[in-house]
Amino acid sequence: MAARTVGRVARALLGIAGGLTAAVGMLHLAVAAVQYNALSFDALWFAGSGLAVVLIGVLTLLLRSAPAFSELRLAAFGANVAGLALAMAFGALTRWREPQGPVLVTLFLAGAAGAIMHRGAMRAP
């Protein structure tokens, strides 16, 4: 695959994975607000998990316009791998009966793959 094509695929992958990941995290935060009517440890933990997912999505989105070899690339890749590990653990603990497990695994895999493929910010032709 030509370098230009790899760059375009990576940019699209980062955009889709990052946007959907951030949206899933925001949905998680909304569910926390509806599900828990009082501040508790469980409510805080649930909201914190949603915030972490939003931040991983934002890091993934920001990578689209970063240089190829930047700290942001490493941060986005590491965040997606950490999210992937937690999503896999969640999936295993719930025996893959909760839909968010496979959804997050897919999104974090896509984000990590996009970070690996990232060739830097696209330049105007």
C-alpha positions, 0 to 999 in steps of 0.5 A: 500500500502506498504511503499516501494511501496508508496515511489516508486510511490511518487518518480515517481510522483515527477519526472514526475510532476517536469520534465513536470512542468519545461518543461512547464515553459521553453516553457512559457519562449520561448513563451515570447521571441518569442511573445514579441519583446520589453521589456514591463510590459506584457513581463516581467510579462509573462516571470516571470510567466514562471520562477515561473513555472520552479522553482516549477518544479525544487523544485519538482524534488529536493524533490525526493532525500531529506529526508522525513522530510525536509524544501524542502518537505514543500517548494515543497508542498507549491509551488505546492499548490500556483501554483495550486491556480494560475492555478485554478484562470487562468482557471476560468478567461479564462473559461477553454478555454486555455489548459495551465490551466488544464495542470498546474492544473494537474501537480501542483496536482501531485506535491503536491500529490507526496510531501505528499506521499514522504517518503524520499530518496530511499535507496539502497536495 
